[in-house]
């Protein structure tokens, strides 16, 4: 059973890394489940504090992934309409992944642009706010990628540390 948990956990770690780029998959929570499965093996001692801290980080990064593009829009001079447009664009990208990976970039950008134009902003201001949304998306993606890579590193480190217990038939 430990080997099955280890393999499924490792697969979830890789899916989590992919999820840091793909809008449909929540990368950090999936990676955390991979860590959880590793700690559910009989070979690895329970560390509920570690799992609690990593869960809190995963949830925080998951939430920030939706908040950062809105902050980026506001920071670059966007109005309430631009932030609403960014949020609607993110929702469109998640619900209707028409453009695939590019949709998570294009829809928030277009949403901010349309929101600012509805607010009667000039094209320069609208483009600047849309760029802020795009920059926020890149920041969120980078943050998710870094956290999932760190979780993968922790997974591999812990599995290697307890390799003799996980794989007693190789010793």
C-alpha positions as CSV (number, residue, x, y, z in Angstrom):
1,X,0.0,0.0,0.0
2,X,2.9,2.4,0.8
3,X,4.2,2.0,-2.8
4,X,0.8,2.8,-4.2
5,X,0.5,5.9,-2.0
6,X,4.0,6.9,-3.0
7,X,3.4,6.5,-6.8
8,X,0.0,8.3,-6.7
9,X,1.5,11.1,-4.5
10,X,4.4,11.5,-7.0
11,X,1.9,11.6,-9.9
12,X,-0.1,14.3,-8.1
13,X,3.1,16.3,-7.5
14,X,3.8,16.4,-11.3
15,X,0.1,17.2,-12.0
16,X,0.4,20.0,-9.5
17,X,3.4,21.4,-11.3
18,X,1.5,21.3,-14.5
19,X,-1.5,22.9,-12.7
20,X,0.7,25.9,-11.9
21,X,0.5,26.7,-15.6
22,X,-2.9,25.3,-16.6
23,X,-5.9,27.3,-15.5
24,X,-8.2,24.2,-15.1
25,X,-6.0,22.5,-12.5
26,X,-5.4,24.0,-9.0
27,X,-1.7,23.3,-8.9
28,X,-0.8,24.0,-5.3
29,X,-3.7,22.1,-3.6
30,X,-3.0,19.1,-5.9
31,X,0.7,19.1,-4.9
32,X,-0.3,19.3,-1.3
33,X,-2.5,16.2,-1.6
34,X,0.6,14.5,-3.0
35,X,2.5,15.5,0.1
36,X,-0.4,14.2,2.3
37,X,-0.4,10.8,0.5
38,X,3.4,10.5,1.2
39,X,2.8,11.2,4.9
40,X,-0.1,8.7,5.0
41,X,2.4,5.9,4.3
42,X,3.5,3.8,7.2
43,X,7.1,4.5,6.4
44,X,7.0,8.3,7.0
45,X,6.3,9.5,10.5
46,X,3.2,11.8,10.9
47,X,4.1,15.5,10.9
48,X,0.7,17.3,11.2
49,X,2.4,20.6,11.9
50,X,4.3,20.4,8.6
51,X,1.2,19.3,6.7
52,X,-0.9,22.1,8.3
53,X,1.7,24.8,7.4
54,X,2.0,23.5,3.8
55,X,-1.8,23.3,3.5
56,X,-2.1,26.9,4.7
57,X,0.5,28.0,2.1
58,X,-1.3,26.0,-0.6
59,X,-4.6,27.6,0.2
60,X,-3.1,31.1,0.4
61,X,-1.3,30.7,-3.0
62,X,-4.5,29.3,-4.5
63,X,-6.5,32.4,-3.3
64,X,-3.7,34.8,-4.3
65,X,-3.8,33.4,-7.8
66,X,-7.3,35.0,-8.2
67,X,-6.5,38.2,-6.2
68,X,-3.1,39.2,-7.7
69,X,-4.4,40.0,-11.3
70,X,-7.1,42.3,-9.7
71,X,-4.4,44.0,-7.6
72,X,-2.2,44.4,-10.8
73,X,-5.1,46.0,-12.6
74,X,-5.6,48.5,-9.7
75,X,-1.9,49.2,-9.3
76,X,-1.6,50.2,-13.0
77,X,-4.3,52.7,-12.8
78,X,-7.3,50.5,-13.4
79,X,-10.7,51.4,-12.0
80,X,-13.3,49.3,-10.3
81,X,-14.6,48.5,-13.7
82,X,-11.2,47.2,-14.8
83,X,-11.0,45.0,-11.7
84,X,-14.5,43.7,-12.4
85,X,-13.5,43.0,-16.0
86,X,-10.4,41.2,-14.9
87,X,-12.4,39.0,-12.5
88,X,-15.0,38.3,-15.2
89,X,-12.2,37.5,-17.6
90,X,-10.7,35.0,-15.1
91,X,-14.1,33.4,-14.6
92,X,-14.6,33.1,-18.4
93,X,-11.1,31.5,-18.7
94,X,-11.9,29.0,-16.0
95,X,-15.5,28.1,-17.1
96,X,-14.9,28.3,-20.9
97,X,-11.3,27.3,-21.6
98,X,-11.8,28.1,-25.2
99,X,-8.3,29.3,-25.9
100,X,-6.7,26.7,-23.6
101,X,-3.6,27.9,-21.8
102,X,-3.7,31.3,-23.6
103,X,-7.2,31.9,-22.3
104,X,-6.0,32.5,-18.8
105,X,-3.8,35.3,-20.2
106,X,-6.1,36.7,-22.9
107,X,-9.4,36.8,-21.0
108,X,-8.3,38.7,-17.9
109,X,-6.5,41.2,-20.2
110,X,-9.5,41.6,-22.4
111,X,-11.8,41.8,-19.4
112,X,-9.7,44.7,-17.9
113,X,-9.6,46.4,-21.3
114,X,-13.3,46.2,-21.8
115,X,-14.1,47.2,-18.2
116,X,-11.9,50.3,-18.5
117,X,-13.4,51.2,-21.9
118,X,-16.9,50.8,-20.4
119,X,-15.7,53.2,-17.7
120,X,-15.0,55.7,-20.5
121,X,-11.2,55.5,-19.9
122,X,-9.0,56.5,-22.8
123,X,-7.3,53.7,-24.7
124,X,-3.9,54.4,-23.1
125,X,-5.3,54.0,-19.5
126,X,-7.3,50.9,-20.5
127,X,-4.2,49.3,-22.0
128,X,-2.1,50.1,-19.0
129,X,-4.7,48.6,-16.7
130,X,-5.0,45.5,-18.9
131,X,-1.2,45.2,-18.8
132,X,-1.4,45.3,-15.0
133,X,-3.8,42.4,-15.2
134,X,-1.4,40.4,-17.4
135,X,1.5,41.2,-15.0
136,X,-0.6,40.0,-12.1
137,X,-1.3,36.8,-13.9
138,X,2.4,36.2,-14.6
139,X,3.2,36.9,-10.9
140,X,0.5,34.4,-9.7
141,X,1.8,31.8,-12.2
142,X,5.4,32.2,-11.0
143,X,4.3,32.0,-7.4
144,X,2.3,28.8,-8.0
145,X,5.2,27.3,-10.0
146,X,7.7,28.0,-7.2
147,X,5.5,26.6,-4.5
148,X,4.7,23.4,-6.4
149,X,8.5,22.9,-7.2
150,X,9.3,23.3,-3.5
151,X,6.6,20.8,-2.6
152,X,8.0,18.4,-5.2
153,X,11.5,18.9,-3.7
154,X,10.2,18.2,-0.2
155,X,8.4,15.1,-1.4
156,X,11.5,13.7,-3.1
157,X,13.7,14.6,-0.1
158,X,11.3,12.9,2.4
159,X,10.9,9.8,0.2
160,X,14.7,9.6,-0.2
161,X,15.2,10.0,3.5
162,X,12.9,7.0,4.3
163,X,13.8,5.0,1.2
164,X,15.0,2.0,3.2
165,X,11.6,1.9,5.0
166,X,9.6,2.5,1.8
167,X,11.5,0.0,-0.2
168,X,12.7,-2.7,2.3
169,X,13.1,-5.3,-0.5
170,X,16.0,-3.2,-2.0
171,X,18.1,-3.3,1.2
